[in-house]
Amino acid sequence: MTWYENDAAGPPDPAPPPTLRRSRLLALTAIVVVGLLGVWLSARLGRLDTALLFVGVPCGLAFLVSLLPRRSDWGTLFKVVTILLLLASALLHEGALCVLIASPLIYGAAAMMLGLFKLSAGQRHAVLPVVALVALEGALPGARVNAEQSASSDRIVAAQCADFAAALDRGPAIDPAKDRGRLLQVAKYPTPLDVTGTGLAVGDEWSLRMADGVITTRVAASAADHVDFIVDSDTARTTRWVGLESGSITWAQTDAGCRATLTIDYTRKLDPSWWFGPVTDVFMDAGASAFLNGLD
């Protein structure tokens, strides 16, 4: 009696022959190369910020893996996506935050498509229109969903609104270590380091210094209880993800003190919207809260 006869699972699978292992390695390498070509094509077309990259390429990898004659296609897909993600992030000089945010989307899209391909069996071509539908958002002119978004934050900033208005006129006193919340600190999401400029009169300019650029704003309207501003220029790294447009600060006296509300209007630059819309909202709201913390 052999050691496994009483084992319900039976004997372990024999190791694949060397020729089969080489064939699998070649197939794996070929799929990674095809994935890199997809990334290169997205870059050449100027579509690195669209669903073509974040959804289309992973779905293409899932399709190729589904064609391989092997049982461990889920493991193969995970290896291929991981290798491609590491290589692409290095070639595109993406930071850890970008990879962390995009990874669940990329792995999820690839896994979902492989599952659909496996369920469809010999009718894989029937799934391709679904792939095209979800992968073209942002890649074609006009194929964007709710790209115009806004972030907001409100808090009690002073006992009296007159004190807050005077402090705002002098300019925010930003302390990045103190004002940034836990999310921004952990994710290393860039926010203004300091602000230069004074005055709330129409035409007054304010410059927000970032770690790798400057955001220049100009007062567009001003009243006793609010100030509106527009963004004249932005050279910060965050322009890869959002395009800041305008904003406003309003304040009103309440029983608890002076409550101020900061609203920032921006254009989201990443697609698909169903993933990057909520993610961008979270980070931009946290950024608005951090800025407002420097106004008290």
C-alpha positions as CSV (number, residue, x, y, z in Angstrom):
1,M,0.0,0.0,0.0
2,T,1.4,3.4,-1.0
3,W,1.3,6.3,1.4
4,Y,-1.5,8.0,-0.5
5,E,-4.0,5.2,-0.9
6,N,-5.9,6.2,2.3
7,D,-5.8,9.9,1.2
8,A,-9.1,11.0,-0.4
9,A,-7.2,13.5,-2.5
10,G,-5.1,10.8,-4.2
11,P,-1.5,11.1,-5.3
12,P,-0.1,14.6,-6.1
13,D,0.0,15.7,-9.7
14,P,3.2,14.7,-11.4
15,A,5.6,17.5,-12.3
16,P,5.2,18.7,-15.9
17,P,7.9,17.6,-18.3
18,P,10.7,20.1,-19.1
19,T,9.3,20.7,-22.6
20,L,5.9,21.6,-21.2
21,R,7.4,23.9,-18.6
22,R,9.4,25.7,-21.3
23,S,6.3,26.1,-23.4
24,R,4.4,27.6,-20.5
25,L,7.3,30.0,-19.8
26,L,7.3,31.1,-23.4
27,A,3.6,31.6,-23.4
28,L,3.8,33.6,-20.2
29,T,6.6,35.8,-21.6
30,A,4.6,36.3,-24.9
31,I,1.5,37.5,-23.0
32,V,3.6,39.9,-20.9
33,V,5.1,41.3,-24.1
34,V,1.7,41.8,-25.6
35,G,0.6,43.6,-22.4
36,L,3.6,45.9,-22.6
37,L,2.7,46.6,-26.2
38,G,-0.8,47.5,-25.0
39,V,0.8,50.0,-22.5
40,W,3.0,51.4,-25.2
41,L,0.1,51.8,-27.6
42,S,-1.9,53.6,-24.9
43,A,1.1,55.9,-24.4
44,R,1.5,56.6,-28.1
45,L,-2.2,57.4,-28.4
46,G,-2.1,59.7,-25.3
47,R,-4.5,57.4,-23.5
48,L,-2.6,56.5,-20.4
49,D,-5.3,58.1,-18.2
50,T,-8.2,56.2,-19.8
51,A,-10.0,52.9,-19.3
52,L,-8.1,51.7,-22.4
53,L,-5.1,51.2,-20.1
54,F,-6.7,50.4,-16.8
55,V,-9.4,48.1,-18.1
56,G,-8.7,47.2,-21.8
57,V,-5.1,45.9,-21.3
58,P,-6.0,43.7,-18.3
59,C,-9.0,42.3,-20.2
60,G,-6.8,41.6,-23.1
61,L,-4.4,39.7,-20.8
62,A,-7.3,37.7,-19.5
63,F,-8.4,36.8,-23.0
64,L,-5.0,35.5,-23.9
65,V,-4.7,33.5,-20.7
66,S,-8.1,31.9,-21.3
67,L,-6.7,30.5,-24.5
68,L,-3.9,28.6,-22.7
69,P,-4.5,24.8,-22.3
70,R,-3.8,24.6,-18.5
71,R,-5.8,24.3,-15.3
72,S,-4.0,27.0,-13.3
73,D,-5.1,29.9,-15.5
74,W,-6.0,32.0,-12.4
75,G,-2.5,31.7,-11.1
76,T,-1.1,32.5,-14.5
77,L,-3.3,35.6,-14.8
78,F,-2.1,36.8,-11.4
79,K,1.5,36.3,-12.4
80,V,1.1,38.1,-15.8
81,V,-0.8,41.0,-14.3
82,T,1.7,41.4,-11.5
83,I,4.7,41.3,-13.8
84,L,3.1,43.8,-16.2
85,L,2.1,46.1,-13.4
86,L,5.7,46.2,-12.0
87,L,7.3,46.7,-15.4
88,A,4.8,49.3,-16.6
89,S,5.0,51.3,-13.3
90,A,8.8,51.4,-13.7
91,L,8.7,52.4,-17.3
92,L,6.1,55.1,-16.7
93,H,7.8,56.3,-13.5
94,E,4.6,55.9,-11.5
95,G,4.8,56.2,-7.7
96,A,3.6,53.8,-5.2
97,L,0.4,55.7,-4.6
98,C,-0.7,55.4,-8.2
99,V,0.0,51.7,-8.3
100,L,-1.8,51.2,-5.0
101,I,-4.9,53.0,-6.3
102,A,-5.0,51.3,-9.7
103,S,-4.1,47.8,-8.6
104,P,-7.5,46.7,-7.4
105,L,-9.1,48.0,-10.6
106,I,-6.5,46.2,-12.8
107,Y,-6.6,42.9,-11.0
108,G,-10.4,43.1,-10.7
109,A,-11.0,43.8,-14.4
110,A,-8.6,40.9,-15.4
111,A,-10.3,38.5,-13.0
112,M,-13.8,39.4,-14.0
113,M,-13.0,39.0,-17.7
114,L,-11.3,35.7,-17.2
115,G,-14.3,34.5,-15.3
116,L,-16.6,35.6,-18.2
117,F,-14.3,33.9,-20.7
118,K,-14.4,30.7,-18.8
119,L,-18.2,30.7,-18.4
120,S,-18.6,31.5,-22.1
121,A,-16.3,28.6,-23.0
122,G,-16.3,28.3,-26.8
123,Q,-18.3,31.6,-27.2
124,R,-15.5,33.9,-26.0
125,H,-16.1,36.3,-28.9
126,A,-19.5,37.1,-27.4
127,V,-17.7,38.7,-24.4
128,L,-15.6,41.0,-26.5
129,P,-18.3,43.7,-27.0
130,V,-18.5,44.0,-23.2
131,V,-14.8,44.5,-23.1
132,A,-14.9,47.2,-25.8
133,L,-17.8,49.0,-23.9
134,V,-16.0,49.3,-20.6
135,A,-12.5,49.8,-22.1
136,L,-13.3,52.8,-24.3
137,E,-14.3,55.3,-21.7
138,G,-12.1,58.3,-22.1
139,A,-10.3,56.8,-25.1
140,L,-12.7,58.3,-27.6
141,P,-13.8,62.0,-27.9
142,G,-16.8,62.6,-25.8
143,A,-16.7,59.2,-24.2
144,R,-16.3,60.5,-20.6
145,V,-18.7,60.3,-17.7
146,N,-19.1,63.0,-15.1
147,A,-15.5,64.3,-15.5
148,E,-16.4,67.6,-13.8
149,Q,-16.4,67.1,-10.1
150,S,-16.1,69.1,-6.9
151,A,-14.6,68.7,-3.4
152,S,-15.8,70.3,-0.3
153,S,-15.1,70.6,3.4
154,D,-16.5,72.7,6.3
155,R,-15.5,73.3,9.9
156,I,-15.6,75.8,12.7
157,V,-12.6,78.0,12.1
158,A,-13.0,80.8,14.7
159,A,-15.2,82.1,17.4
160,Q,-16.2,85.1,15.3
161,C,-16.4,85.4,11.6
162,A,-14.7,88.9,11.7
163,D,-11.6,87.2,13.1
164,F,-11.7,84.6,10.4
165,A,-12.1,87.2,7.6
166,A,-9.1,89.1,9.0
167,A,-7.0,85.9,9.2
168,L,-8.0,85.0,5.6
169,D,-7.0,88.4,4.3
170,R,-3.5,88.0,5.8
171,G,-3.2,84.5,4.2
172,P,-3.4,80.9,5.4
173,A,-0.8,79.6,7.8
174,I,-0.4,76.0,6.5
175,D,1.3,73.4,8.7
176,P,1.5,70.3,6.5
177,A,2.4,68.0,9.5
178,K,-0.5,69.3,11.6
179,D,-3.2,70.0,9.0
180,R,-3.1,66.8,6.9
181,G,-5.3,64.0,7.9
182,R,-4.4,60.4,8.4
183,L,-5.3,59.4,4.8
184,L,-3.1,62.0,3.2
185,Q,-0.2,61.3,5.6
186,V,-0.3,57.5,4.9
187,A,-0.8,57.8,1.2
188,K,1.7,60.7,0.8
189,Y,-0.8,62.6,-1.3
190,P,0.7,66.0,-2.2
191,T,-1.0,69.1,-0.7
192,P,0.2,72.8,-0.4
193,L,3.3,73.3,1.7
194,D,2.8,77.1,2.1
195,V,0.9,80.0,0.6
196,T,2.1,83.4,-0.5
197,G,0.0,86.4,-1.3
198,T,-2.4,88.7,0.6
199,G,-5.7,90.4,0.1
200,L,-9.2,89.4,-0.8
201,A,-9.8,92.1,-3.4
202,V,-10.7,91.1,-7.0
203,G,-7.5,90.4,-8.9
204,D,-5.4,89.6,-5.8
205,E,-3.2,86.6,-6.5
206,W,-2.2,83.7,-4.2
207,S,0.5,81.1,-4.9
208,L,0.3,77.7,-3.3
209,R,3.7,76.0,-3.3
210,M,3.6,72.2,-3.7
211,A,6.5,69.8,-3.3
212,D,7.0,69.7,-7.1
213,G,5.2,72.8,-8.5
214,V,3.1,75.9,-7.8
215,I,-0.6,76.5,-8.1
216,T,-1.4,80.2,-8.9
217,T,-4.9,81.4,-8.1
218,R,-6.6,84.8,-8.5
219,V,-9.6,86.3,-6.6
220,A,-12.5,86.5,-9.0
221,A,-15.2,87.8,-6.6
222,S,-15.3,88.9,-3.0
223,A,-18.0,89.8,-0.5
224,A,-18.4,90.1,3.3
225,D,-19.2,86.4,3.6
226,H,-17.4,84.7,0.7
227,V,-14.5,84.8,-1.7
228,D,-14.4,83.1,-5.1
229,F,-11.2,82.3,-6.9
230,I,-10.0,80.8,-10.2
231,V,-6.9,78.8,-11.0
232,D,-4.6,80.6,-13.4
233,S,-1.8,78.1,-13.6
234,D,-0.9,74.7,-12.1
235,T,2.5,73.0,-12.4
236,A,2.1,70.5,-9.6
237,R,2.3,66.7,-10.1
238,T,-1.4,66.5,-9.2
239,T,-2.3,67.7,-12.7
240,R,-1.8,64.1,-13.9
241,W,-4.9,63.2,-11.9
242,V,-7.0,66.4,-11.7
243,G,-7.3,69.8,-13.3
244,L,-8.1,72.4,-10.8
245,E,-10.4,75.1,-12.1
246,S,-12.0,77.3,-9.4
247,G,-13.3,77.3,-5.9
248,S,-14.9,79.4,-3.2
249,I,-14.8,79.9,0.5
250,T,-17.9,80.9,2.3
251,W,-18.4,81.6,6.0
252,A,-21.3,82.3,8.4
253,Q,-21.8,82.9,12.1
254,T,-23.4,80.0,14.0
255,D,-24.0,79.3,17.7
256,A,-20.9,77.1,17.7
257,G,-18.8,79.8,16.1
258,C,-17.8,80.8,12.6
259,R,-18.4,77.9,10.1
260,A,-16.4,78.1,6.9
261,T,-17.0,75.9,3.8
262,L,-14.3,75.4,1.1
263,T,-15.5,74.1,-2.3
264,I,-13.1,73.2,-5.1
265,D,-14.2,72.6,-8.7
266,Y,-11.9,70.3,-10.8
267,T,-11.8,68.0,-13.8
268,R,-11.0,64.4,-13.1
269,K,-8.4,63.2,-15.6
270,L,-8.6,59.4,-15.0
271,D,-11.1,56.9,-16.3
272,P,-13.1,54.8,-15.8
273,S,-15.4,57.0,-13.9
274,W,-17.0,54.2,-11.8
275,W,-13.6,53.6,-10.2
276,F,-11.6,56.9,-10.3
277,G,-14.6,59.1,-9.7
278,P,-15.2,57.9,-6.1
279,V,-11.4,57.5,-5.4
280,T,-10.7,61.0,-6.6
281,D,-13.6,62.4,-4.5
282,V,-12.1,60.8,-1.3
283,F,-8.6,62.3,-1.9
284,M,-9.8,65.7,-3.0
285,D,-12.2,66.0,-0.1
286,A,-9.3,65.2,2.2
287,G,-7.2,67.8,0.5
288,A,-9.9,70.4,0.9
289,S,-10.1,69.6,4.6
290,A,-6.4,69.9,5.0
291,F,-6.4,73.3,3.3
292,L,-9.3,74.5,5.4
293,N,-7.4,73.4,8.6
294,G,-4.8,76.0,7.7
295,L,-7.3,78.8,7.7
296,D,-8.1,78.9,11.4
